[in-house]
Amino acid sequence: MTTALASRELNTLDRCDRCGAQAYVRVVLEASGGELIFCGHHARSVEATLRPLAAEWHDETSRLTEKAPVSIDD
């Protein structure tokens, strides 16, 4: 795994490893360097277990509540 892969923003092609919904959290495991991706729901449900094992916890769930800018033409 490269740093570029681990640091890139998650997109609509990234799917939760548990349910297949759009992923918003990437977890890189410290011991193996393996990567898991989760939807917000499943990330919260496994956080207590995985957080101590994670080298990186990349959370983009704030994107779920972002509002798109509105353009008003005169």
N, C-alpha and C positions, 0 to 999 in steps of 0.2 A: 504494500500500500504506500502511496506517495503522500507527501504533505499536501499537495495540491488537491488530491482527491478528498482527503479528510477535511479540508477547510472550505471546500466549495459549498455554495448555498444549495439547500435541498430544493428540488423542483417537483412538478407534478408526476414525473416518471418514477420518483422514489416512493416506494410503497412500504407500509408497515410490515415488519416480519411476522407479526401475530395475526393481523386481520386483512391486510391488503389495502387499507385506506391510505390516503396520502400521508407520507411521513413528514414530521416536523422536528424530530429529535434524532440525532446521530450519537451513538455511544461507541467509543473506541476502547476496547478492553486492554488493560495494562499488560497482563501476562502474555496474551497471544497476539496482540495487535489487531485482532479481528474487529469487525465493525458490525453493529446492529443498528437498525433504524426502526423507529416506532412512530405511530400517530400520537397525539397528545394524551389520549386516554390510556393507552398501553404504556407509554413512558412513565406516567404517574404511577401506574400499578406496579411497575418493576423498579422504580427509582430507589427505594430503600435497599433492595438487594444488589442492584448493579452499581450504584454510585460509588461504593467503596472499592469496586473492582475496575473502575473506569479511569483511563488515562486522560480521556477527554469526554465531556458531556456538552454537546453542541445543541442548544435548545432554540428553535425558531417558532415556538408556539405563539409568540406575540404577534406573528403575522396573521393569526386567526382573527384577531380583533382590529386589525388595521383597516382603515377606510381608504378607499381609492380616492385620489384627488378628483374633484369635479371641475370641469371646464365649462364656464358660462360664456357663450358667444353673444356679443351685443347685437 
